[in-house]
Amino acid sequence: MIEPISATAPGLVGRAIATQRWTDLVFLHWRVDAAAIAPLLPPGTRPDVYDGSTWVGLIGFVLERATMFGSPPIPYFGSFVEVNVRLYAVDDRGRRGVVFVSLEASRLAAVLAARATFSLPYVWASTSVARTSGLLTYASRRHGASHASTLIAARPSTRKVTADPLTDFLTARWALFVERGGVTRYLANEHEPWELYEASVDRLDDALLRAGGLPGISDRAPDSVLYSPGVTARFGRGETL
């Protein structure tokens, strides 16, 4: 049985091993045929579906005040702009989670640490955010692969989103699935409920989805655009599927 979607985190088992503050998030999402996504998911998972489709997300935000294993916030390397591409999956026990295709970040040390510690597909890139006249503009260009780039210019509104099942499906995700050496691990997370607002896209010039094996999707307008001022996330220890 698939776990129901809840806007409130169920809570971690044991102590958090890492924390992060996520600020000024812009969520772009597209409906996608589940069959197109299935080959990109780790063993033991399958596409999670809402209203007949699975979804692909392109998310830009500022990551701040990162800690590891009870450390104080890590200076410099623990703060950077991130842009990630993610999918939605469910495992054989019915647990929902995120699968990251790529995570672009500007701190090489953080990229190497996240890959080594959590097996996350972080990639070193030149990332930035600009805030002008109510417009949030995220940009990223991957080092050594300049074709893998994105530019997202989004305008948050004051229209708050509440009690929306699709929004909960896309944002209320209390775990992620990662693969290493053919073995899939489940890593739980928690944070306060999202404060979410409708948003619109002024400009989108994206090649990250295509670079991640998802061609053509970001050539069309997103089916959902959201903004959040942010949350503080906590991560637990992983377990093997």
C-alpha positions as CSV (number, residue, x, y, z in Angstrom):
1,M,0.0,0.0,0.0
2,I,1.4,3.4,-1.0
3,E,1.8,5.9,1.9
4,P,-0.7,8.7,1.8
5,I,0.6,12.2,1.1
6,S,0.9,14.3,4.2
7,A,1.8,18.0,4.3
8,T,3.3,17.4,7.8
9,A,6.5,15.3,8.1
10,P,6.1,12.0,10.1
11,G,9.4,12.8,12.0
12,L,12.8,11.1,11.9
13,V,13.8,8.0,13.7
14,G,16.9,8.8,15.7
15,R,19.0,11.9,15.6
16,A,19.4,14.1,12.5
17,I,22.8,13.6,10.8
18,A,22.6,16.8,8.7
19,T,20.6,20.0,8.5
20,Q,20.2,22.6,5.9
21,R,18.2,25.9,5.5
22,W,16.5,26.2,2.1
23,T,15.6,29.8,1.1
24,D,13.7,31.4,-1.8
25,L,12.7,28.2,-3.6
26,V,11.2,28.3,-7.1
27,F,9.5,25.0,-8.1
28,L,8.9,24.3,-11.8
29,H,7.1,21.1,-12.6
30,W,6.0,19.3,-15.8
31,R,3.6,16.3,-16.3
32,V,5.4,13.4,-17.9
33,D,4.5,9.9,-19.0
34,A,5.6,7.5,-16.3
35,A,7.0,5.1,-18.8
36,A,9.5,7.7,-19.9
37,I,10.8,8.1,-16.3
38,A,10.9,4.5,-15.1
39,P,14.4,3.7,-16.7
40,L,15.9,6.6,-14.8
41,L,14.9,5.4,-11.3
42,P,17.0,3.3,-8.9
43,P,16.3,-0.4,-8.4
44,G,13.4,-1.2,-6.2
45,T,11.4,2.0,-7.1
46,R,8.9,2.9,-9.7
47,P,7.4,6.2,-10.8
48,D,5.0,7.9,-8.4
49,V,1.9,9.0,-10.2
50,Y,-0.7,11.8,-9.6
51,D,-3.7,12.3,-11.8
52,G,-2.4,9.8,-14.4
53,S,1.1,11.3,-14.7
54,T,4.4,11.4,-13.0
55,W,6.2,14.7,-12.7
56,V,9.6,16.2,-13.4
57,G,10.8,19.1,-11.2
58,L,13.4,21.9,-11.8
59,I,14.1,23.7,-8.5
60,G,16.3,26.6,-7.8
61,F,17.0,27.8,-4.2
62,V,19.7,29.1,-1.8
63,L,21.1,26.4,0.5
64,E,22.4,27.9,3.8
65,R,23.6,27.0,7.3
66,A,24.5,23.4,6.4
67,T,25.6,21.1,9.2
68,M,27.0,17.6,9.3
69,F,27.0,15.1,12.1
70,G,26.1,17.7,14.8
71,S,28.6,20.3,13.6
72,P,27.9,24.0,13.8
73,P,26.9,25.6,10.5
74,I,29.7,25.1,8.0
75,P,31.1,28.5,6.9
76,Y,31.4,29.3,3.2
77,F,31.2,25.7,1.9
78,G,27.8,25.3,3.7
79,S,26.1,28.1,1.7
80,F,25.5,28.2,-2.0
81,V,22.9,28.5,-4.8
82,E,21.6,25.1,-6.0
83,V,19.5,24.1,-9.0
84,N,18.3,20.5,-9.1
85,V,16.4,18.2,-11.4
86,R,14.2,15.6,-9.6
87,L,11.8,12.8,-10.2
88,Y,9.2,11.2,-7.9
89,A,9.2,7.6,-7.0
90,V,7.7,5.0,-4.7
91,D,9.3,1.8,-3.4
92,D,8.0,-1.7,-2.9
93,R,6.9,-0.8,0.6
94,G,4.8,2.0,-0.6
95,R,7.1,4.8,0.7
96,R,7.2,7.9,-1.4
97,G,10.4,9.9,-2.1
98,V,12.4,12.1,-4.5
99,V,15.0,10.8,-7.0
100,F,17.6,13.4,-8.0
101,V,18.8,13.4,-11.6
102,S,21.3,16.2,-10.9
103,L,22.1,18.8,-8.3
104,E,24.1,21.8,-9.5
105,A,26.2,23.6,-6.8
106,S,29.0,26.2,-6.8
107,R,31.1,24.8,-3.9
108,L,33.4,22.0,-5.1
109,A,34.1,20.8,-1.6
110,A,30.4,20.5,-0.9
111,V,29.9,18.6,-4.2
112,L,32.6,16.1,-3.4
113,A,31.3,15.6,0.2
114,A,27.7,15.1,-0.8
115,R,28.7,12.6,-3.5
116,A,31.0,10.7,-1.1
117,T,28.7,10.8,2.0
118,F,25.2,10.5,0.5
119,S,25.9,9.2,-3.1
120,L,23.9,12.2,-4.4
121,P,24.6,13.2,-8.0
122,Y,25.9,16.7,-7.2
123,V,27.8,18.5,-10.0
124,W,30.1,21.4,-9.8
125,A,28.7,24.4,-11.6
126,S,28.7,28.2,-11.6
127,T,25.4,29.1,-9.9
128,S,23.8,32.4,-9.0
129,V,20.6,34.1,-8.0
130,A,19.5,37.7,-8.6
131,R,16.6,39.4,-6.9
132,T,15.3,42.5,-8.8
133,S,11.8,44.1,-8.8
134,G,10.0,41.1,-7.5
135,L,11.8,38.7,-9.9
136,L,13.9,35.8,-8.9
137,T,16.5,34.7,-11.5
138,Y,18.4,31.5,-11.0
139,A,21.3,30.6,-13.4
140,S,23.6,27.7,-13.6
141,R,26.3,26.6,-16.0
142,R,28.2,23.3,-15.4
143,H,32.0,23.4,-15.3
144,G,33.4,21.3,-18.2
145,A,30.0,20.9,-19.8
146,S,28.7,24.4,-20.6
147,H,25.8,23.0,-22.6
148,A,24.4,21.8,-19.3
149,S,22.9,25.1,-18.2
150,T,19.7,26.8,-17.1
151,L,18.2,30.2,-16.5
152,I,15.0,30.5,-14.6
153,A,13.3,33.9,-14.1
154,A,10.2,33.5,-11.9
155,R,7.9,36.0,-10.3
156,P,6.3,35.0,-7.0
157,S,2.8,36.3,-6.3
158,T,1.0,37.0,-3.0
159,R,-1.6,34.2,-3.7
160,K,-1.0,31.6,-1.1
161,V,-1.6,27.9,-1.9
162,T,-3.4,25.8,0.8
163,A,-5.0,22.4,0.9
164,D,-4.0,21.5,-2.7
165,P,-3.4,17.8,-3.3
166,L,-1.1,18.3,-6.3
167,T,1.1,20.8,-4.4
168,D,1.4,18.3,-1.5
169,F,2.4,15.6,-4.0
170,L,5.1,17.8,-5.5
171,T,6.5,19.3,-2.3
172,A,5.6,17.2,0.7
173,R,8.4,14.6,0.2
174,W,9.8,13.1,3.4
175,A,12.5,10.9,1.8
176,L,14.9,10.5,-1.1
177,F,16.1,7.4,-2.9
178,V,19.8,7.1,-3.9
179,E,21.6,4.4,-5.7
180,R,25.2,3.3,-5.2
181,G,26.7,0.2,-6.8
182,G,23.3,-1.1,-7.8
183,V,22.0,-0.8,-4.2
184,T,19.2,1.6,-3.4
185,R,19.1,3.5,-0.1
186,Y,16.2,5.3,1.5
187,L,17.1,8.6,3.4
188,A,14.3,10.2,5.4
189,N,14.0,13.9,6.0
190,E,11.7,16.3,7.8
191,H,11.0,20.0,7.9
192,E,8.1,22.4,8.9
193,P,5.1,22.5,6.5
194,W,5.8,24.5,3.3
195,E,4.6,28.0,3.0
196,L,3.8,28.1,-0.7
197,Y,2.6,30.7,-3.2
198,E,1.6,30.7,-6.8
199,A,4.3,32.0,-9.2
200,S,4.8,32.7,-12.9
201,V,7.7,32.3,-15.3
202,D,9.1,35.3,-17.1
203,R,11.9,33.4,-18.8
204,L,13.1,29.9,-19.0
205,D,16.1,28.7,-21.0
206,D,16.9,25.2,-19.7
207,A,19.2,22.5,-20.9
208,L,19.6,20.6,-17.6
209,L,16.6,18.3,-18.2
210,R,18.0,17.3,-21.6
211,A,21.4,16.7,-20.1
212,G,19.8,14.4,-17.5
213,G,18.1,12.3,-20.1
214,L,14.8,14.2,-20.2
215,P,14.8,15.8,-23.7
216,G,12.0,18.1,-24.9
217,I,10.3,18.6,-21.5
218,S,11.5,22.1,-20.6
219,D,10.8,23.2,-24.2
220,R,7.2,23.7,-23.1
221,A,5.8,25.8,-20.3
222,P,5.7,24.2,-16.9
223,D,2.4,22.8,-15.6
224,S,3.0,24.1,-12.1
225,V,5.1,27.0,-10.8
226,L,5.4,27.6,-7.1
227,Y,7.5,29.7,-4.7
228,S,8.4,29.3,-1.0
229,P,10.3,31.6,1.3
230,G,11.9,28.4,2.8
231,V,12.2,25.8,5.4
232,T,14.9,24.2,7.6
233,A,15.4,20.5,6.6
234,R,16.8,17.7,8.8
235,F,18.1,14.4,7.4
236,G,18.2,11.0,9.1
237,R,20.5,8.0,8.6
238,G,19.7,5.9,5.5
239,E,18.6,2.3,5.2
240,T,19.0,-0.2,2.3
241,L,15.9,-1.1,0.4
